Amino acid sequence: MQKRVLVTGASGFVGANLVRRLLREGHEVNLILRPESAGWRLTELESVAKHIVNLADAEGVMRSVEVVRPDWIFHLAAHGAYSSQTDLHEMIQTNVVGTVNLVQACLRTGFEAFVNTGSSSEYGFKDHPPAESDLLEPNSHYAVTKASATLYCRLTAQTHNVQLRTLRLYSVYGPWEEPTRLVPSLISYALKGRLPPLADPDVARDYVYVDDACDAYLLAATQAGAEPSAVLNIGTGIQSNLAQMVEVACALLEVREPAVWGSMANRRWDTNTWVADNKKAVAELGWTPQTSLVEGLAKTISWFRDHPALRTYYEQRIGLTDTAS
């Protein structure tokens, strides 16, 4: 059944993929976008209704929500997830104030389902796969603001008896990812037979292919059996380190250049243990990731090859402007 859907953060990586999925399934999609949003991920989606408003503007958000009156809301807008985004005030305004404004507006108009986007960084450094009930020990300002938004959404769901769930995403990758991130940078270099600067080979992540993440969003909106206020880890439960990621990419693209480990400094949040306990998502949503790391990287490589103009854009963004093949 077609739904009227409102998506924030659609100019971002996961949001852009989710919007395309919703459109393919026949839903009426509306976007809330900041005035300064980069639109390169949305260039062929001119027909989608766009509402230009800053989420920190409570009145503007209310006006947009009253126009749309969405059945489903997918809230993916965030600030601070990338190392270049360091403005604490902007994180608070987007991740906390913006979330409160959007939830309050949607409570006034009513909705069937609201899916908030959390972050695995809310847990901080753990030596095990944390369950949703584990102590939150945020390891950055960004993580603090995301944890605050998650707690607010959970309390609101319980107080107002509405379906408002939060997905704590692990390391999502795939088409349309930010060019400077590991996977697109690695593929951009590897398509030229080279490797990018690399950190410690033991740095680990739980890599989730973006189509599987989109499955989780739709299940979070539609599965009546899950707790209405649920917080759910969206990760594969399989940890892969940087050395494994590079090995898979080199095998898929026949790269023979040796890795130079430590040619890029580790970031302060890098760790050798970062993996999801996804049992709750499996049990309550019926969600299981379908895409292995090899399959996901192969699909992402195919996407790069099928979009030569975007491949050039990615190369330019990371300073890979030579024509070596």
Backbone bond lengths (Angstrom), bond angles and torsions (degrees), N, CA, C in turn:
res aa  C-N    CA-C-N  psi(-1)  N-CA   C-N-CA  omega(-1)  CA-C   N-CA-C  phi
1 M - - - 1.464 - - 1.530 109.81 -
2 Q 1.337 115.85 133.27 1.457 119.70 -178.49 1.520 110.39 -67.09
3 K 1.329 115.70 138.43 1.451 122.34 177.63 1.521 109.87 -120.46
4 R 1.321 114.80 151.88 1.462 120.41 171.06 1.526 106.52 -89.05
5 V 1.334 116.10 118.90 1.461 121.31 -168.91 1.523 110.16 -120.40
6 L 1.322 115.53 140.00 1.459 122.34 173.94 1.521 108.67 -117.35
7 V 1.327 116.60 128.13 1.462 121.79 -178.99 1.508 109.29 -123.65
8 T 1.324 117.65 128.91 1.456 122.02 168.74 1.530 108.13 -102.52
9 G 1.327 116.49 155.44 1.461 119.69 179.76 1.511 113.41 74.01
10 A 1.338 117.90 22.52 1.465 120.60 -177.17 1.516 112.56 -71.23
11 S 1.320 118.32 -18.35 1.468 119.80 176.44 1.522 111.59 -81.40
12 G 1.330 116.73 -5.16 1.457 121.41 175.99 1.515 111.44 -89.51
13 F 1.309 115.58 177.90 1.463 123.31 -172.30 1.531 113.06 -62.64
14 V 1.325 117.40 -61.92 1.466 119.84 -176.81 1.525 110.10 -67.56
15 G 1.331 116.91 -39.86 1.455 120.37 179.75 1.515 112.70 -59.76
16 A 1.325 116.91 -41.69 1.471 120.53 -179.90 1.525 111.26 -64.12
17 N 1.319 117.02 -37.39 1.462 120.37 176.40 1.522 111.30 -69.50
18 L 1.323 116.90 -40.97 1.462 120.68 -179.62 1.527 110.95 -64.52
19 V 1.327 117.75 -41.14 1.462 121.00 178.58 1.522 110.30 -59.58
20 R 1.315 117.51 -45.04 1.469 120.76 178.98 1.526 111.11 -62.15
21 R 1.298 116.66 -38.45 1.474 120.49 178.32 1.535 110.31 -65.19
22 L 1.307 117.04 -44.69 1.466 120.84 179.60 1.523 111.57 -62.62
23 L 1.318 116.49 -41.00 1.464 120.28 178.70 1.521 111.02 -65.10
24 R 1.330 117.40 -41.79 1.466 120.50 178.31 1.520 111.51 -60.49
25 E 1.340 115.81 -32.14 1.461 119.86 -178.48 1.525 112.48 -87.15
26 G 1.333 117.09 2.73 1.457 120.65 171.68 1.506 116.65 89.10
27 H 1.321 118.64 14.65 1.458 120.61 -179.47 1.529 111.35 -82.98
28 E 1.321 115.79 156.58 1.462 122.11 174.48 1.533 107.63 -86.38
29 V 1.317 116.67 111.49 1.465 121.19 -170.50 1.524 110.41 -107.27
30 N 1.326 115.20 130.78 1.458 124.07 174.44 1.523 108.52 -122.07
31 L 1.335 115.91 143.99 1.454 120.93 -178.27 1.514 110.60 -118.71
32 I 1.323 116.18 140.31 1.467 121.99 164.48 1.515 106.57 -103.99
33 L 1.326 115.77 120.47 1.458 121.97 -177.71 1.522 110.19 -126.82
34 R 1.326 115.91 142.12 1.464 120.65 172.78 1.533 109.47 -66.61
35 P 1.325 117.73 151.54 1.468 119.70 178.08 1.526 112.76 -56.38
36 E 1.334 116.78 -32.13 1.463 121.02 -175.51 1.527 112.65 -97.08
37 S 1.316 118.31 13.64 1.462 120.56 -177.87 1.524 111.21 -60.32
38 A 1.331 115.21 137.08 1.469 120.46 173.42 1.522 108.12 -76.73
39 G 1.336 116.47 126.14 1.455 119.43 -171.01 1.509 115.86 -100.85
40 W 1.332 118.88 11.92 1.464 119.42 -173.27 1.523 113.41 -64.34
41 R 1.317 117.43 -25.07 1.465 119.46 178.19 1.528 112.63 -80.90
42 L 1.322 117.17 -10.13 1.464 120.87 -172.83 1.519 113.04 -116.88
43 T 1.328 118.18 12.72 1.462 120.74 -169.91 1.527 112.98 -60.61
44 E 1.331 118.68 -34.00 1.464 119.42 -178.12 1.528 112.29 -94.54
45 L 1.330 117.22 11.50 1.459 121.69 -179.13 1.529 110.72 -111.44
46 E 1.324 116.14 43.87 1.461 120.95 -175.45 1.523 112.30 -64.53
47 S 1.319 117.86 -27.10 1.464 120.27 -175.55 1.528 113.17 -79.83
48 V 1.311 118.41 -10.88 1.459 121.52 -179.26 1.525 109.36 -74.09
49 A 1.328 116.77 136.34 1.466 121.32 -179.21 1.525 109.86 -68.71
50 K 1.326 116.48 125.91 1.465 121.93 -177.89 1.525 109.78 -119.08
51 H 1.317 115.74 130.97 1.454 122.43 178.88 1.527 106.78 -114.99
52 I 1.309 115.61 112.33 1.468 120.65 -174.16 1.519 109.03 -89.78
53 V 1.317 115.88 108.91 1.461 120.70 -178.29 1.524 108.62 -160.38
54 N 1.309 116.16 144.49 1.458 121.81 173.78 1.525 108.87 -82.33
55 L 1.311 117.12 130.36 1.463 120.30 -177.74 1.526 112.81 -61.12
56 A 1.321 117.52 -21.99 1.471 120.30 177.17 1.522 112.04 -73.29
57 D 1.318 117.71 -12.21 1.467 123.56 178.39 1.523 108.38 -89.24
58 A 1.316 117.16 94.95 1.467 121.58 -173.68 1.525 111.99 -60.18
59 E 1.319 117.11 -42.91 1.467 120.17 -178.46 1.527 110.55 -67.73
60 G 1.334 116.82 -41.78 1.458 120.16 178.18 1.516 111.83 -63.06
61 V 1.327 117.47 -40.66 1.462 121.44 177.73 1.523 110.09 -63.71
62 M 1.329 116.16 -42.42 1.461 120.08 -179.88 1.521 111.03 -61.87
63 R 1.331 117.30 -42.30 1.463 120.48 179.25 1.528 111.12 -62.26
64 S 1.326 116.52 -43.09 1.465 120.00 -179.46 1.524 111.33 -65.38
65 V 1.320 116.68 -43.08 1.460 120.40 -179.38 1.535 110.35 -66.10
66 E 1.315 117.64 -37.79 1.463 120.11 178.77 1.523 111.51 -65.67
67 V 1.323 117.00 -33.26 1.459 120.34 176.62 1.525 110.60 -68.56
68 V 1.326 117.07 -45.84 1.465 121.38 -175.14 1.527 112.09 -77.52
69 R 1.331 117.14 -44.32 1.459 123.48 -173.16 1.533 110.68 47.48
70 P 1.329 115.84 64.29 1.470 119.94 -171.71 1.522 113.64 -72.56
71 D 1.332 114.44 148.86 1.464 120.90 168.95 1.523 109.70 -78.58
72 W 1.345 115.25 -44.26 1.460 121.87 -179.83 1.518 109.39 -119.63
73 I 1.316 115.94 142.01 1.467 121.92 173.16 1.518 107.84 -124.76
74 F 1.320 115.98 128.89 1.464 122.21 173.54 1.528 106.95 -116.22
75 H 1.316 115.99 112.47 1.467 121.84 -173.93 1.524 109.32 -103.34
76 L 1.335 115.86 102.47 1.461 121.39 -178.54 1.522 112.91 -116.94
77 A 1.321 118.44 -4.27 1.462 120.30 -179.66 1.524 110.19 -62.96
78 A 1.311 116.37 135.73 1.467 120.93 -179.48 1.520 109.37 -158.61
79 H 1.313 115.51 159.27 1.465 121.44 174.30 1.524 107.85 -137.69
80 G 1.335 115.78 134.24 1.454 120.54 176.89 1.507 114.86 113.72
81 A 1.349 116.85 -3.14 1.463 119.38 -178.23 1.520 112.24 -72.89
82 Y 1.324 117.83 -22.16 1.458 122.06 -179.38 1.523 109.89 -103.87
83 S 1.317 116.75 149.80 1.467 121.09 -176.22 1.524 112.28 -62.46
84 S 1.330 116.99 -22.44 1.471 120.36 178.46 1.522 112.55 -77.49
85 Q 1.326 117.64 -13.50 1.463 122.00 -177.90 1.525 109.40 -98.63
86 T 1.310 116.09 95.17 1.460 120.64 -171.96 1.522 114.28 -116.69
87 D 1.323 118.04 0.87 1.466 122.24 -175.27 1.530 109.68 -78.44
88 L 1.336 116.43 106.76 1.460 121.30 -177.57 1.521 111.16 -61.56
89 H 1.327 117.44 -40.10 1.464 120.39 179.84 1.522 110.42 -59.75
90 E 1.324 116.72 -42.79 1.465 120.40 179.89 1.522 110.97 -66.62
91 M 1.340 117.27 -36.35 1.461 120.02 176.41 1.529 110.71 -62.08
92 I 1.322 116.42 -44.37 1.468 120.09 -179.81 1.522 110.26 -64.80
93 Q 1.330 116.43 -45.17 1.461 120.42 -178.09 1.528 112.07 -63.61
94 T 1.317 117.45 -40.61 1.469 120.93 -177.72 1.517 111.45 -82.15
95 N 1.325 116.76 -52.65 1.462 121.04 -169.28 1.521 113.70 -79.38
96 V 1.327 116.91 -32.09 1.468 120.10 -178.71 1.528 110.61 -103.84
97 V 1.326 116.69 -63.58 1.463 120.01 -177.51 1.526 110.65 -60.89
98 G 1.331 116.65 -44.62 1.459 120.14 -180.00 1.517 112.38 -61.54
99 T 1.326 117.24 -40.67 1.466 120.48 178.06 1.517 110.95 -64.48
100 V 1.321 117.20 -44.72 1.469 120.87 178.85 1.526 110.06 -60.79
101 N 1.329 116.97 -45.96 1.460 120.07 -179.19 1.530 111.51 -60.43
102 L 1.313 116.37 -43.87 1.460 120.05 -178.41 1.527 111.12 -67.07
103 V 1.313 117.38 -44.79 1.465 120.41 179.96 1.519 110.43 -62.69
104 Q 1.324 117.00 -45.28 1.467 120.25 -179.06 1.524 111.16 -61.65
105 A 1.318 116.98 -41.51 1.467 120.26 178.77 1.524 110.61 -63.93
106 C 1.326 116.93 -42.61 1.460 120.44 -178.40 1.525 111.90 -70.41
107 L 1.311 117.58 -31.41 1.463 120.24 174.88 1.529 110.45 -62.42
108 R 1.308 117.21 -36.39 1.468 121.08 -178.96 1.519 111.64 -68.26
109 T 1.323 117.93 -37.52 1.463 120.04 -178.54 1.521 112.43 -90.13
110 G 1.328 117.25 -20.09 1.455 121.48 -176.71 1.517 112.02 86.45
111 F 1.320 116.54 153.61 1.466 121.11 -179.50 1.520 109.91 -162.37
112 E 1.332 115.24 160.96 1.466 121.09 175.02 1.523 110.97 -85.21
113 A 1.334 116.19 -42.86 1.468 120.05 -174.94 1.516 109.83 -152.17
114 F 1.322 114.96 138.48 1.470 122.86 175.79 1.527 105.30 -128.11
115 V 1.343 116.27 124.63 1.468 120.41 179.10 1.524 108.27 -116.32
116 N 1.315 115.46 114.90 1.464 122.74 178.42 1.531 109.41 -91.78
117 T 1.313 115.61 152.43 1.464 120.16 179.36 1.522 110.50 -106.87
118 G 1.316 116.13 116.83 1.450 121.48 174.69 1.522 110.64 -99.33
119 S 1.322 116.18 -162.85 1.458 121.20 -177.02 1.523 110.00 -147.02
120 S 1.324 115.75 143.07 1.465 119.61 175.41 1.519 111.62 -63.55
121 S 1.342 117.05 -19.90 1.472 119.76 179.36 1.518 112.35 -67.45
122 E 1.325 117.91 -13.37 1.469 120.61 176.72 1.531 111.00 -59.96
123 Y 1.327 117.18 -29.33 1.466 120.41 -178.77 1.521 112.23 -76.06
124 G 1.323 117.41 -24.47 1.456 119.69 -172.76 1.512 110.92 73.09
125 F 1.322 116.28 -163.00 1.462 120.73 -177.90 1.525 110.39 -77.11
126 K 1.313 116.46 125.08 1.465 122.59 177.42 1.528 108.58 -128.93
127 D 1.326 116.13 154.20 1.462 119.67 177.52 1.523 111.36 -100.15
128 H 1.360 115.47 16.79 1.467 121.31 -177.24 1.533 107.70 -155.47
129 P 1.328 117.81 166.59 1.466 119.65 174.78 1.532 109.90 -71.97
130 P 1.333 118.55 111.08 1.465 119.39 -174.95 1.523 112.74 -74.97
131 A 1.312 115.54 138.09 1.464 121.12 170.77 1.521 108.93 -82.95
132 E 1.313 116.16 164.01 1.464 120.57 -177.54 1.524 112.66 -61.39
133 S 1.328 117.24 -21.44 1.460 121.59 179.51 1.531 113.16 -86.62
134 D 1.325 117.93 -4.45 1.466 121.08 -179.34 1.530 110.97 -64.97
135 L 1.327 115.20 155.21 1.461 121.60 176.50 1.526 109.99 -60.16
136 L 1.331 116.32 132.45 1.455 120.62 175.06 1.520 109.46 -82.90
137 E 1.323 116.19 127.54 1.462 122.50 178.46 1.532 108.73 -133.51
138 P 1.342 116.91 68.23 1.467 120.83 -173.91 1.524 111.52 -52.78
139 N 1.342 115.73 138.96 1.464 120.57 -174.71 1.525 113.07 -109.04
140 S 1.342 117.40 16.45 1.461 121.47 177.93 1.522 108.56 -162.74
141 H 1.323 116.29 164.99 1.462 119.58 174.64 1.528 110.47 -59.81
142 Y 1.323 116.10 -41.04 1.458 120.33 177.86 1.526 110.39 -56.66
143 A 1.329 116.42 -47.83 1.460 120.63 -178.53 1.524 111.59 -63.08
144 V 1.330 116.77 -36.99 1.473 120.48 177.63 1.524 110.02 -61.30
145 T 1.345 116.76 -45.42 1.466 119.00 -177.99 1.526 111.03 -69.16
146 K 1.321 118.38 -35.87 1.463 120.04 178.25 1.528 110.89 -68.39
147 A 1.331 116.68 -39.77 1.463 119.73 176.88 1.521 110.57 -63.09
148 S 1.331 116.77 -39.81 1.464 120.73 178.64 1.525 110.43 -61.00
149 A 1.324 116.57 -44.58 1.461 120.92 179.69 1.529 111.37 -64.46
150 T 1.323 116.64 -40.07 1.458 120.35 178.32 1.516 111.15 -61.89
151 L 1.323 116.96 -46.38 1.464 120.92 -179.61 1.527 111.01 -64.15
152 Y 1.325 116.29 -39.24 1.464 120.39 177.80 1.530 110.31 -62.95
153 C 1.321 117.11 -45.42 1.466 120.51 -179.03 1.525 111.26 -63.88
154 R 1.308 116.70 -41.30 1.466 119.53 -179.68 1.530 110.96 -64.55
155 L 1.325 116.95 -44.84 1.459 120.24 178.29 1.527 111.19 -62.70
156 T 1.322 116.63 -41.96 1.460 120.76 179.82 1.523 111.26 -61.88
157 A 1.340 116.43 -43.67 1.464 119.79 178.60 1.521 111.39 -59.34
158 Q 1.320 116.18 -41.81 1.461 120.45 -178.52 1.522 111.60 -72.79
159 T 1.325 116.73 -38.12 1.466 121.20 -177.59 1.518 112.18 -71.40
160 H 1.325 116.31 -40.54 1.472 121.18 -174.85 1.520 113.18 -101.10
161 N 1.329 117.15 0.92 1.468 121.63 178.38 1.524 111.46 55.15
162 V 1.328 115.50 51.95 1.460 121.60 178.33 1.526 109.03 -122.90
163 Q 1.345 115.65 162.11 1.462 120.73 177.74 1.517 108.62 -87.91
164 L 1.314 115.65 101.56 1.464 122.20 -177.51 1.530 107.30 -137.94
165 R 1.308 115.52 94.59 1.460 121.71 -174.63 1.523 110.81 -105.20
166 T 1.321 115.61 155.34 1.469 121.58 178.43 1.523 109.77 -120.96
167 L 1.322 115.56 131.73 1.462 121.61 174.61 1.520 108.82 -102.87
168 R 1.314 116.55 118.85 1.469 120.55 174.47 1.522 108.35 -89.13
169 L 1.327 115.51 102.76 1.457 120.78 -175.60 1.521 111.31 -79.89
170 Y 1.323 114.58 140.53 1.465 120.27 169.44 1.532 107.59 -92.56
171 S 1.309 120.53 -147.85 1.473 121.64 -169.20 1.530 110.67 -85.75
172 V 1.323 115.44 88.91 1.453 121.29 -179.96 1.531 109.28 -76.30
173 Y 1.339 115.86 140.57 1.470 120.81 178.91 1.519 108.73 -143.22
174 G 1.332 116.20 164.90 1.457 120.93 177.84 1.514 111.42 141.20
175 P 1.340 118.30 -167.05 1.460 122.14 -179.95 1.530 112.58 -55.75
176 W 1.333 114.64 142.44 1.465 124.72 177.37 1.526 113.62 76.88
177 E 1.344 118.09 7.60 1.465 118.86 178.36 1.533 110.23 -65.10
178 E 1.322 115.65 155.19 1.458 121.39 179.41 1.532 109.75 -55.92
179 P 1.341 118.83 129.40 1.473 121.36 -173.34 1.521 115.02 -55.65
180 T 1.332 117.78 -32.56 1.457 120.12 -175.58 1.524 114.04 -80.93
181 R 1.314 117.86 -5.67 1.464 120.65 179.60 1.524 110.52 -73.96
182 L 1.336 115.62 166.75 1.461 120.56 -172.34 1.525 113.52 -57.54
183 V 1.333 117.48 -55.19 1.468 119.71 -171.84 1.524 112.15 -62.44
184 P 1.343 120.20 -51.62 1.470 117.46 178.90 1.519 113.69 -64.46
185 S 1.321 117.29 -34.64 1.461 120.06 177.23 1.522 110.62 -65.75
186 L 1.325 116.16 -44.38 1.460 121.22 179.44 1.532 110.63 -61.35
187 I 1.330 117.03 -44.77 1.465 120.31 -179.53 1.522 110.88 -67.50
188 S 1.324 117.40 -41.90 1.464 120.43 -179.96 1.524 110.93 -58.12
189 Y 1.321 116.75 -45.50 1.465 120.50 177.80 1.530 110.97 -67.87
190 A 1.337 116.04 -45.67 1.462 119.80 -174.07 1.522 112.31 -64.95
191 L 1.337 117.07 -30.42 1.457 119.72 176.23 1.530 111.69 -64.36
192 K 1.324 116.32 -17.32 1.459 121.82 174.98 1.525 112.30 -103.00
193 G 1.344 115.86 10.59 1.448 120.19 177.79 1.517 114.37 78.50
194 R 1.326 115.92 20.98 1.464 120.46 -175.35 1.520 110.89 -129.42
195 L 1.323 115.90 176.03 1.457 121.80 175.56 1.525 109.74 -125.99
196 P 1.321 117.59 145.97 1.466 120.74 177.88 1.523 110.66 -78.82
197 P 1.330 118.30 171.53 1.464 120.32 170.10 1.528 109.81 -56.81
198 L 1.320 116.57 139.89 1.459 121.25 -172.27 1.523 111.17 -129.47
199 A 1.333 115.62 144.70 1.455 121.91 177.85 1.535 109.83 -85.31
200 D 1.318 117.14 -157.84 1.455 123.18 179.93 1.528 109.73 -62.69
201 P 1.330 118.69 132.56 1.473 120.04 -177.67 1.517 113.96 -64.57
202 D 1.339 117.80 -18.24 1.463 120.67 -178.11 1.532 113.54 -90.35
203 V 1.329 118.01 -3.01 1.462 120.20 176.25 1.523 108.37 -59.75
204 A 1.325 116.68 128.72 1.464 120.53 -169.82 1.524 112.23 -120.61
205 R 1.336 114.68 152.33 1.456 123.21 176.55 1.528 109.26 -148.03
206 D 1.321 115.05 162.88 1.456 122.48 171.09 1.529 105.71 -105.70
207 Y 1.333 116.86 102.32 1.469 122.26 -172.74 1.528 110.35 -89.04
208 V 1.326 115.57 125.00 1.467 122.85 -177.99 1.521 108.61 -117.78
209 Y 1.328 117.52 124.11 1.461 119.99 178.55 1.528 109.74 -69.32
210 V 1.317 116.69 141.93 1.461 121.54 -169.05 1.526 112.51 -62.52
211 D 1.327 119.27 -33.09 1.465 119.90 177.90 1.524 111.18 -62.83
212 D 1.331 116.57 -36.34 1.463 120.17 176.88 1.525 110.98 -67.62
213 A 1.331 116.53 -37.89 1.466 120.03 176.21 1.527 110.44 -63.02
214 C 1.330 117.62 -41.44 1.463 120.69 178.07 1.524 111.01 -63.17
215 D 1.339 117.05 -38.20 1.468 119.94 173.60 1.520 110.76 -54.68
216 A 1.330 116.26 -43.61 1.465 120.83 -177.97 1.526 111.30 -63.37
217 Y 1.336 117.41 -40.55 1.465 119.68 178.12 1.524 111.37 -60.97
218 L 1.322 117.26 -45.43 1.457 120.15 -178.32 1.526 111.44 -67.60
219 L 1.315 116.72 -38.57 1.465 119.53 176.43 1.525 111.08 -65.91
220 A 1.336 116.99 -37.91 1.464 120.15 179.14 1.523 111.40 -64.24
221 A 1.329 116.51 -27.55 1.465 120.48 178.44 1.522 112.43 -82.79
222 T 1.322 117.78 -25.50 1.464 120.13 -168.21 1.522 115.50 -113.79
223 Q 1.328 118.19 -20.79 1.459 119.65 -174.26 1.524 111.21 -79.76
224 A 1.323 116.31 109.36 1.458 120.69 -177.08 1.528 112.00 -72.56
225 G 1.325 117.09 -22.63 1.449 119.93 -174.78 1.518 115.08 -74.59
226 A 1.323 117.46 -19.44 1.462 120.33 -178.66 1.532 110.54 -77.45
227 E 1.305 115.21 153.05 1.461 121.53 175.94 1.528 109.41 -55.74
228 P 1.345 119.00 128.72 1.471 120.42 -177.26 1.523 113.85 -58.51
229 S 1.322 117.55 -29.28 1.465 121.35 -178.94 1.526 112.02 -102.32
230 A 1.317 117.56 19.33 1.463 121.84 -170.18 1.523 112.92 -62.11
231 V 1.321 114.52 142.93 1.460 123.47 166.11 1.523 105.58 -109.34
232 L 1.352 116.68 129.54 1.458 119.93 -170.06 1.525 110.93 -134.36
233 N 1.323 115.95 129.90 1.467 121.12 176.09 1.523 110.33 -76.80
234 I 1.325 115.95 127.95 1.458 120.66 178.14 1.525 108.10 -113.76
235 G 1.309 114.00 90.43 1.464 123.39 177.99 1.508 108.55 -149.93
236 T 1.316 116.56 164.35 1.464 120.25 -176.27 1.513 113.20 -78.52
237 G 1.336 116.72 -20.04 1.454 120.03 -172.32 1.522 112.32 80.76
238 I 1.335 116.09 7.04 1.463 121.92 178.89 1.518 108.59 -120.07
239 Q 1.303 116.58 123.06 1.464 121.16 -179.83 1.520 110.21 -92.65
240 S 1.320 115.73 134.09 1.473 121.17 175.34 1.516 108.37 -125.55
241 N 1.331 116.63 133.89 1.458 118.01 178.14 1.524 110.13 -93.13
242 L 1.318 114.94 173.42 1.462 120.25 -175.70 1.523 111.64 -61.34
243 A 1.314 116.98 -37.51 1.459 120.36 179.45 1.526 111.13 -61.68
244 Q 1.336 117.13 -40.52 1.462 120.63 178.51 1.522 111.30 -66.96
245 M 1.334 116.93 -41.51 1.459 120.76 178.59 1.526 110.87 -60.52
246 V 1.314 116.49 -45.93 1.463 120.69 -179.83 1.524 110.40 -65.30
247 E 1.320 117.53 -39.88 1.461 120.81 179.33 1.528 110.88 -60.48
248 V 1.340 117.20 -43.78 1.467 120.56 -179.70 1.522 110.51 -65.48
249 A 1.341 117.06 -45.77 1.460 120.43 -179.51 1.529 111.16 -62.00
250 C 1.318 116.85 -42.22 1.477 120.44 179.71 1.520 111.23 -64.81
251 A 1.330 117.63 -37.79 1.458 120.46 178.58 1.526 110.91 -67.42
252 L 1.330 117.16 -41.91 1.464 120.70 -178.54 1.521 112.02 -68.09
253 L 1.327 116.83 -32.61 1.460 120.76 -174.86 1.530 112.64 -111.69
254 E 1.319 116.82 7.72 1.466 122.78 175.56 1.533 111.64 54.84
255 V 1.317 115.25 46.80 1.462 120.71 176.98 1.526 108.81 -86.91
256 R 1.311 116.44 130.14 1.463 120.97 -177.83 1.523 112.70 -108.45
257 E 1.309 116.73 -8.92 1.467 119.87 179.99 1.529 109.67 -65.14
258 P 1.331 118.70 132.40 1.470 120.31 -180.00 1.524 111.41 -71.47
259 A 1.324 115.33 146.80 1.465 120.58 176.71 1.519 109.94 -71.98
260 V 1.317 116.10 140.14 1.467 121.77 174.17 1.526 106.71 -107.65
261 W 1.330 115.31 91.75 1.462 120.09 -176.59 1.517 110.61 -70.16
262 G 1.325 115.27 139.95 1.453 120.15 -179.34 1.511 113.46 82.90
263 S 1.337 117.74 4.83 1.471 119.92 177.26 1.523 111.45 -73.31
264 M 1.331 116.90 -12.24 1.457 123.23 169.32 1.517 107.54 -125.11
265 A 1.312 116.84 137.17 1.468 120.39 -178.59 1.522 110.80 -69.62
266 N 1.331 116.14 143.77 1.464 119.49 171.89 1.518 109.59 -62.71
267 R 1.327 115.72 148.57 1.454 120.14 172.27 1.511 109.49 -86.51
268 R 1.319 116.91 160.55 1.465 119.28 -171.95 1.531 112.27 -66.36
269 W 1.337 117.80 -19.48 1.455 119.89 178.81 1.524 113.09 -95.46
270 D 1.329 117.83 -0.74 1.464 119.93 178.49 1.532 110.54 -67.48
271 T 1.313 115.45 142.41 1.456 121.34 -176.79 1.520 109.37 -151.44
272 N 1.316 116.30 162.16 1.459 121.36 179.64 1.531 112.81 -90.39
273 T 1.353 116.64 -3.21 1.470 120.94 178.09 1.516 108.90 -133.80
274 W 1.344 116.60 113.79 1.471 120.40 178.14 1.526 107.19 -158.48
275 V 1.322 116.51 93.51 1.459 120.69 -173.19 1.524 109.24 -149.41
276 A 1.316 116.53 146.59 1.457 122.01 -174.37 1.520 112.46 -86.82
277 D 1.319 114.83 145.43 1.458 121.95 159.67 1.535 104.83 -95.30
278 N 1.324 117.29 104.17 1.463 120.33 -173.38 1.526 113.55 -103.44
279 K 1.323 117.00 16.22 1.471 119.61 -174.69 1.523 112.40 -61.01
280 K 1.331 117.45 -34.79 1.465 119.88 -178.90 1.529 110.62 -67.44
281 A 1.335 117.46 -43.21 1.467 120.51 178.14 1.517 111.01 -62.97
282 V 1.319 116.86 -38.52 1.466 120.98 178.29 1.523 110.32 -65.03
283 A 1.336 116.36 -44.71 1.467 120.68 -175.26 1.522 112.44 -74.47
284 E 1.339 117.50 -44.10 1.465 120.41 -172.37 1.524 113.48 -89.51
285 L 1.321 117.57 -34.39 1.465 120.21 -179.65 1.523 112.62 -97.84
286 G 1.332 116.36 -19.21 1.452 118.72 -170.60 1.519 111.25 72.20
287 W 1.327 116.73 24.74 1.460 121.80 -177.37 1.524 110.25 -93.12
288 T 1.301 115.98 129.27 1.463 120.88 170.32 1.521 107.68 -136.72
289 P 1.329 118.14 133.74 1.459 119.98 178.53 1.524 110.43 -64.41
290 Q 1.325 116.03 134.34 1.453 121.44 -175.09 1.523 113.63 -100.42
291 T 1.325 116.84 -12.26 1.468 121.03 -167.97 1.520 110.92 -114.17
292 S 1.303 117.10 119.52 1.463 121.44 176.12 1.523 109.69 -72.39
293 L 1.314 116.57 166.86 1.458 120.68 178.80 1.532 110.52 -61.88
294 V 1.305 117.33 -41.89 1.471 120.32 179.30 1.527 110.11 -62.75
295 E 1.339 116.94 -45.67 1.465 120.60 -179.94 1.527 111.47 -64.71
296 G 1.330 116.26 -42.52 1.453 119.66 -178.79 1.515 112.64 -65.58
297 L 1.327 117.11 -42.15 1.466 119.75 177.20 1.523 110.67 -65.76
298 A 1.322 117.26 -39.14 1.472 120.00 178.67 1.526 110.66 -62.74
299 K 1.326 117.49 -41.95 1.463 121.08 178.21 1.529 110.94 -64.71
300 T 1.316 116.53 -39.95 1.460 119.86 -179.74 1.525 110.72 -67.95
301 I 1.314 116.99 -39.82 1.471 120.94 175.92 1.527 110.35 -60.77
302 S 1.328 117.13 -43.32 1.471 120.61 178.27 1.513 111.14 -61.14
303 W 1.333 116.51 -39.69 1.465 120.35 178.21 1.529 110.63 -61.93
304 F 1.321 117.52 -42.93 1.459 120.61 177.20 1.526 110.45 -59.91
305 R 1.306 116.16 -44.80 1.467 119.93 -178.10 1.529 111.97 -67.33
306 D 1.328 116.40 -31.46 1.466 120.49 -178.66 1.526 112.68 -80.94
307 H 1.343 117.85 -9.76 1.463 121.88 -177.28 1.531 109.56 -128.66
308 P 1.328 117.65 73.69 1.471 120.13 -175.07 1.526 113.94 -60.58
309 A 1.327 117.64 -35.03 1.467 119.13 179.13 1.525 110.77 -65.79
310 L 1.324 117.01 -41.28 1.459 120.21 177.52 1.524 111.05 -69.41
311 R 1.322 116.32 -35.46 1.468 119.03 176.10 1.529 110.20 -59.05
312 T 1.325 116.48 -42.63 1.470 120.56 177.26 1.515 110.72 -62.98
313 Y 1.324 116.38 -41.78 1.464 120.72 178.26 1.527 110.59 -59.78
314 Y 1.331 116.72 -44.84 1.464 120.60 178.98 1.529 110.55 -60.65
315 E 1.323 116.70 -44.23 1.463 120.14 179.90 1.526 111.21 -61.26
316 Q 1.314 116.54 -41.44 1.456 120.24 179.36 1.517 111.50 -64.99
317 R 1.336 116.31 -39.21 1.470 120.32 -178.71 1.525 112.61 -64.51
318 I 1.330 117.34 -29.95 1.469 119.34 -178.81 1.524 112.18 -103.03
319 G 1.344 115.58 7.51 1.466 119.77 177.15 1.505 113.71 76.88
320 L 1.324 117.46 20.86 1.464 121.22 179.58 1.523 107.38 -98.43
321 T 1.324 116.37 76.61 1.460 120.56 -169.35 1.507 113.57 -103.80
322 D 1.346 118.51 -1.91 1.457 118.98 178.94 1.520 109.95 -74.41
323 T 1.274 118.27 168.93 1.479 122.39 -176.36 1.521 112.15 -107.29
324 A 1.305 116.89 16.92 1.475 119.02 178.46 1.517 110.25 -60.82
325 S 1.303 115.71 144.00 1.467 119.75 -178.57 1.520 109.95 -115.67
